[in-house]
Amino acid sequence: MPNVQVRDVPDDVHAELVRRAELAGQSLQQFLAAQLGVIAATPTTEDILDRIERRSKGSLSAATTIDVLDEERARR
C-alpha cells in the first residue's frame, strides 16, 4: 500500500487532528487514512457538473413550462 507523508503541518492543526483521532478511538494514521478516503470518494464540483451535463434533458417547450408554472402558482 502506498505511503503519504505531509510535512510542515502547523502545530494547532496537528493537535486538532490528534484530538479528533482520539475521540474516534483511532490512531492518527488510522484517522487520517479514513479522512483521505472520504476526500477521495467525494466528487469534485467539476465531476458533479459533468454528471449534470450528461443527464438527458427535459422535453417541455417554453410555453408548456410557463403554463405549468402559472397553474402551480394559481393553486397557492
Buried (B, 14 or more C-beta within 10 A) or exposed (E): EEEEEEEEEEEEEEEEBEEBBEEEEBEEEEBBEEBEEEEEEEEEEEEEEEEEEEEEEEEEEEEEEEEEEEEEEEEE
